[in-house]
Amino acid sequence: MGKKPAEVVEGSHDVRTVEEEKEISTFLGRDNITYNAMPPEFCDKILGTDGVYYYRNGHIRSEEDLDKLTLPDPTKDESYEAAEKFVENKNDFAACAVSRLGLASTYLSLGMQNFFIQVNENPPFVIEVLKRYKEWEKATLERLCEIGFDFLWICRS
């Protein structure tokens, strides 16, 4: 893994292998491992000196930017190959898939300040972005349940 397990516990939503997750959980005494199923956010992600990612500058500013909101096709089997391998190799650990609700992805992709402006000035635009995230997450989370994750952890942000 190249890092001490304690150094990778907090920080970005990096995708870790099942073996890395098992190593971290063993080190921490946890009985679960976590698979990253976060939706993409369309914004700048800046790695701080503290090892934490900070989100800024949303790329979806108006209706003209909706074509940039390209989410992976949740119906394609190949989109879930890594998740299937993760569950197959979990051993005695409980496998958790972690994702976030559409609201957080929406305000990150619009940019926080723009999000609040758009909520006031153009609610249909915000609702459209939120709807796209909601539909993607619904389909993705249903599929992850079918794959056999033991539980889902859904973050608000």
C-alpha positions as CSV (number, residue, x, y, z in Angstrom):
1,M,0.0,0.0,0.0
2,G,3.0,2.3,0.6
3,K,1.3,4.3,3.4
4,K,0.7,3.5,7.1
5,P,-2.9,2.4,7.5
6,A,-3.6,5.3,9.8
7,E,-2.6,7.8,7.1
8,V,-5.2,6.7,4.6
9,V,-8.2,6.5,6.9
10,E,-9.3,10.1,6.4
11,G,-8.9,12.3,3.3
12,S,-10.2,12.0,-0.2
13,H,-12.7,9.5,-1.5
14,D,-9.9,7.6,-3.2
15,V,-10.8,4.2,-4.5
16,R,-8.9,1.6,-2.6
17,T,-8.6,-2.1,-3.4
18,V,-10.2,-4.7,-1.3
19,E,-6.8,-5.8,0.0
20,E,-6.0,-2.2,1.1
21,E,-9.4,-1.9,2.8
22,K,-8.8,-5.2,4.6
23,E,-5.4,-4.0,5.8
24,I,-6.9,-0.8,7.1
25,S,-9.8,-2.5,8.8
26,T,-7.5,-5.1,10.4
27,F,-5.2,-2.3,11.7
28,L,-8.2,-0.4,13.1
29,G,-10.0,-3.4,14.5
30,R,-13.0,-2.9,12.2
31,D,-15.2,-5.7,10.9
32,N,-16.2,-4.0,7.7
33,I,-14.5,-2.8,4.5
34,T,-15.7,0.1,2.4
35,Y,-16.2,0.3,-1.4
36,N,-16.3,3.8,-3.0
37,A,-19.5,4.2,-5.0
38,M,-19.6,8.0,-5.0
39,P,-21.1,9.7,-8.0
40,P,-18.7,12.0,-9.9
41,E,-18.8,15.6,-9.0
42,F,-18.1,18.2,-11.7
43,C,-15.9,20.6,-9.9
44,D,-12.2,21.2,-9.1
45,K,-10.9,18.9,-6.3
46,I,-7.8,20.4,-4.6
47,L,-5.6,18.2,-2.4
48,G,-4.8,20.3,0.7
49,T,-1.5,20.0,2.6
50,D,-3.4,18.1,5.2
51,G,-4.2,15.3,2.7
52,V,-7.9,16.2,2.5
53,Y,-9.5,17.0,-0.8
54,Y,-11.4,20.3,-1.0
55,Y,-14.1,21.0,-3.6
56,R,-14.5,24.3,-5.4
57,N,-15.4,25.9,-8.7
58,G,-18.4,23.9,-9.8
59,H,-18.4,23.3,-13.6
60,I,-22.2,23.1,-14.0
61,R,-23.1,26.8,-13.9
62,S,-26.2,27.0,-16.0
63,E,-28.5,25.0,-18.4
64,E,-25.8,25.5,-21.1
65,D,-23.5,23.3,-19.0
66,L,-25.9,20.3,-18.6
67,D,-24.1,18.4,-21.4
68,K,-21.0,18.3,-19.1
69,L,-23.1,16.4,-16.5
70,T,-22.1,13.0,-17.9
71,L,-22.7,10.3,-15.3
72,P,-21.6,6.7,-16.0
73,D,-24.3,4.5,-17.5
74,P,-25.7,2.6,-14.4
75,T,-27.1,-0.2,-16.6
76,K,-23.8,-1.4,-18.0
77,D,-22.5,-4.6,-16.4
78,E,-18.8,-3.5,-16.9
79,S,-19.5,-0.5,-14.5
80,Y,-19.8,-3.0,-11.7
81,E,-16.9,-5.4,-12.3
82,A,-14.8,-3.8,-9.6
83,A,-17.7,-3.9,-7.1
84,E,-18.3,-7.6,-7.8
85,K,-14.6,-8.4,-7.3
86,F,-14.6,-6.4,-4.1
87,V,-17.6,-8.4,-2.6
88,E,-16.1,-11.7,-3.9
89,N,-12.9,-11.0,-2.0
90,K,-14.2,-9.6,1.2
91,N,-13.5,-12.7,3.2
92,D,-15.0,-12.4,6.7
93,F,-15.5,-8.7,6.5
94,A,-18.8,-7.0,6.0
95,A,-18.7,-5.2,2.7
96,C,-20.1,-1.6,2.7
97,A,-20.8,0.5,-0.4
98,V,-20.6,4.2,0.3
99,S,-22.3,6.9,-1.8
100,R,-23.8,10.3,-1.3
101,L,-27.2,11.8,-1.8
102,G,-27.8,13.8,-4.9
103,L,-28.0,17.1,-3.1
104,A,-24.3,17.2,-2.1
105,S,-23.3,16.2,-5.6
106,T,-25.5,18.9,-7.0
107,Y,-24.1,21.7,-4.8
108,L,-20.6,20.6,-5.4
109,S,-21.1,20.4,-9.2
110,L,-22.8,23.8,-9.3
111,G,-20.4,25.4,-6.8
112,M,-21.8,26.4,-3.4
113,Q,-22.3,30.1,-4.1
114,N,-23.8,29.4,-7.5
115,F,-26.0,26.7,-6.1
116,F,-27.7,29.1,-3.6
117,I,-28.0,31.8,-6.3
118,Q,-29.7,29.2,-8.7
119,V,-32.0,27.9,-5.9
120,N,-33.3,31.5,-5.7
121,E,-33.2,32.5,-9.3
122,N,-33.6,29.3,-11.3
123,P,-35.0,26.4,-9.3
124,P,-36.0,24.3,-12.3
125,F,-32.3,24.2,-13.3
126,V,-31.2,23.0,-9.8
127,I,-34.1,20.4,-9.8
128,E,-32.9,19.1,-13.2
129,V,-29.4,18.5,-11.9
130,L,-30.7,16.9,-8.7
131,K,-33.0,14.7,-10.7
132,R,-30.1,13.4,-12.8
133,Y,-28.1,12.5,-9.8
134,K,-31.1,10.9,-8.0
135,E,-31.9,8.7,-11.0
136,W,-28.2,7.6,-11.3
137,E,-27.9,6.9,-7.6
138,K,-31.2,5.0,-7.5
139,A,-30.1,2.7,-10.3
140,T,-26.6,2.3,-9.0
141,L,-27.5,1.6,-5.4
142,E,-30.1,-1.0,-6.5
143,R,-27.5,-2.8,-8.5
144,L,-25.0,-2.7,-5.6
145,C,-27.6,-4.4,-3.4
146,E,-28.0,-7.1,-6.0
147,I,-24.2,-7.6,-6.1
148,G,-24.3,-8.5,-2.4
149,F,-23.0,-5.7,-0.4
150,D,-23.9,-6.2,3.3
151,F,-24.9,-2.6,3.8
152,L,-24.9,0.8,2.2
153,W,-23.6,3.9,3.8
154,I,-25.3,7.0,2.3
155,C,-23.7,10.3,3.1
156,R,-25.5,13.7,2.9
157,S,-22.3,15.4,1.9
